[in-house]
Amino acid sequence: MFLKYISFHSIVSTGILIWVIIICLIICIMITNQELIGKDIYRFGPNKDLYILGFCIDTKEKYTCIVIFCFINSMIRTLNNEIIKPWITNQIQDISKPIKVSTFDAYEISCVYSIYIWFDFFMYMNILLTQVDMIFIEINADLFMTVILTRYYLKREHKELKKELNDKLLNDEMLNTELLNDKLLNDELLNDELLNDEKSNDEKNN
């Protein structure tokens, strides 16, 4: 009975989250048991063994630059995946409706999307495979941008629904006003006809 009130997408999302939590707990237990904290990739912060693209990240300034890059790149990744990709799918690749974008824009945007995918993959792998804290930085940056974009879409949809409701109310009000005016006009015409009939009857009687 309870499941019928939960959407299938919510069930799948919850299942994925549970799976991630279980695996993370298992990995944490294994790391703790084998005392791997501080060894290999299980380190945090700048150190002399942290290399990204051949550059040693051994100072707080360099480490801060990496964190800033991760947040900016995460923002661009979110824009690329959540805005550019759906636009390409709906405006260019959807064969059920005519293409309303110029050929140059179609090629330019599609190629930029593809180039960034490979650039992001290259940087992503080089950063993530260095230290475990880089994963947390990337996750936090992705979550931050996802929340912002989701909030934007929700607020935009609410504004559009409110605008549609206001337009509908305005149209209904205008329609009611027109109907009322028509009724008043008809009543006035009817009264005029009655007056004319009375005058005609009076003239005949006289």
C-alpha positions in Angstrom: 0.0 0.0 0.0 2.8 2.4 0.9 4.8 1.8 -2.2 2.0 3.0 -4.5 2.5 6.5 -3.1 6.2 6.5 -4.0 7.4 7.1 -7.6 9.5 4.5 -9.4 12.3 7.2 -9.8 12.4 7.7 -6.0 12.8 4.0 -5.4 15.6 3.7 -7.9 17.3 6.9 -6.5 17.1 5.5 -2.9 18.5 2.1 -4.1 21.4 3.8 -5.7 22.2 5.9 -2.6 22.0 2.8 -0.4 24.4 1.0 -2.7 26.9 3.9 -2.7 26.7 4.1 1.1 27.3 0.4 1.6 30.3 0.3 -0.7 31.8 3.4 0.9 31.4 1.9 4.4 33.1 -1.3 3.2 36.0 0.6 1.7 36.4 2.7 4.9 36.5 -0.4 7.1 39.1 -2.0 4.8 41.2 1.1 4.8 41.0 1.4 8.6 41.9 -2.3 9.2 44.9 -2.1 6.9 46.0 1.3 8.3 46.2 2.9 4.8 45.3 6.4 6.0 48.3 8.6 5.0 49.6 6.2 2.5 49.4 6.1 -1.3 46.3 7.9 -2.4 44.7 8.0 1.0 46.2 11.4 1.9 44.6 14.8 2.5 45.9 18.2 1.6 49.1 19.3 -0.1 52.2 17.1 0.2 55.4 16.4 -1.7 54.0 13.2 -3.2 50.9 14.9 -4.7 51.4 15.3 -8.5 48.8 16.5 -10.9 49.8 16.6 -14.6 53.4 16.4 -13.5 53.1 19.4 -11.2 53.9 18.9 -7.5 51.1 20.3 -5.3 53.1 20.8 -2.1 51.8 24.2 -0.9 48.5 25.5 0.3 48.5 28.1 -2.6 48.8 25.3 -5.2 46.2 23.2 -3.4 43.8 26.1 -3.3 44.2 26.6 -7.0 43.2 23.0 -7.6 40.1 23.4 -5.4 39.1 26.5 -7.3 39.6 24.8 -10.6 37.5 21.8 -9.5 34.6 24.1 -8.5 34.8 26.2 -11.7 35.2 23.1 -13.9 32.3 21.4 -12.1 30.1 24.5 -12.9 31.1 24.2 -16.6 30.5 20.4 -16.5 27.0 20.9 -15.1 26.2 23.5 -17.7 27.5 21.3 -20.5 25.6 18.2 -19.3 22.4 19.8 -18.1 21.9 22.6 -20.6 24.0 22.0 -23.7 23.4 18.3 -24.0 19.6 18.4 -23.6 19.5 21.4 -26.1 21.4 19.3 -28.7 19.1 16.3 -28.1 15.9 18.4 -28.4 16.9 20.9 -31.1 19.2 19.0 -33.4 18.8 15.2 -32.8 15.0 15.1 -32.4 13.8 14.0 -35.9 10.2 14.3 -34.9 10.3 18.1 -35.3 11.9 20.6 -37.7 15.3 22.1 -36.9 15.0 25.7 -35.9 18.7 26.4 -35.4 21.3 27.5 -38.0 23.7 24.9 -39.5 26.7 26.9 -38.1 25.3 27.0 -34.6 24.4 23.3 -34.7 28.0 22.3 -35.7 29.6 24.8 -33.3 27.7 23.9 -30.2 27.9 20.1 -30.9 31.7 20.3 -31.4 32.2 22.4 -28.3 30.2 19.9 -26.3 32.3 17.0 -27.6 35.6 18.8 -27.1 34.7 19.7 -23.5 33.7 16.1 -22.8 37.2 14.8 -23.6 38.9 17.8 -21.9 36.9 17.2 -18.7 37.6 13.4 -18.9 41.3 14.0 -19.1 41.5 16.5 -16.3 39.0 14.5 -14.2 41.0 11.3 -14.3 44.3 13.1 -13.6 42.8 14.8 -10.5 40.8 12.0 -9.1 43.5 9.3 -9.3 46.0 11.4 -7.2 44.4 11.6 -3.7 41.2 10.6 -2.1 40.4 14.2 -0.9 40.2 15.2 -4.6 37.1 12.9 -4.9 35.4 14.8 -2.0 36.2 18.1 -3.6 34.7 17.0 -6.9 31.6 15.5 -5.2 31.0 18.7 -3.2 31.5 20.9 -6.3 29.1 18.7 -8.3 26.5 18.7 -5.6 26.7 22.5 -5.2 26.1 23.1 -8.9 23.4 20.5 -9.1 21.5 22.1 -6.2 21.8 25.6 -7.8 20.6 24.4 -11.2 17.8 22.3 -9.8 16.6 25.3 -7.8 16.8 27.4 -10.9 14.6 25.0 -12.9 12.1 24.6 -10.1 11.7 28.4 -9.6 11.5 28.9 -13.4 8.7 26.2 -13.6 6.8 27.8 -10.7 7.0 31.2 -12.3 5.8 29.8 -15.6 2.9 28.0 -13.9 2.0 31.2 -12.0 2.1 33.2 -15.2 -0.1 30.7 -17.0 -2.5 30.8 -14.0 -2.6 34.6 -14.1 -3.1 34.6 -17.8 -6.0 32.2 -17.5 -7.6 34.2 -14.7 -7.1 37.4 -16.8 -8.7 35.7 -19.9 -11.6 34.4 -17.7 -12.1 37.9 -16.3 -12.1 39.4 -19.8 -14.5 36.7 -21.0 -16.8 37.4 -18.1 -16.6 41.1 -18.8 -17.5 40.5 -22.5 -20.4 38.3 -21.5 -21.6 40.8 -19.0 -21.4 43.6 -21.6 -23.2 41.5 -24.2 -25.9 40.8 -21.6 -26.3 44.5 -20.8 -26.4 45.3 -24.5 -29.0 42.6 -25.2 -31.1 43.9 -22.2 -30.8 47.4 -23.5 -31.9 46.3 -27.0 -34.7 44.4 -25.5 -35.9 47.4 -23.5 -35.7 49.5 -26.6 -37.8 47.0 -28.5 -40.4 46.9 -25.7 -40.5 50.7 -25.7 -41.0 50.8 -29.4 -43.7 48.2 -29.2 -45.5 50.2 -26.5 -45.3 53.4 -28.6 -46.6 51.5 -31.6 -49.5 50.1 -29.6 -50.3 53.6 -28.2 -50.3 55.1 -31.7 -52.7 52.4 -32.9 -55.0 53.0 -30.0 -55.1 56.7 -30.7 
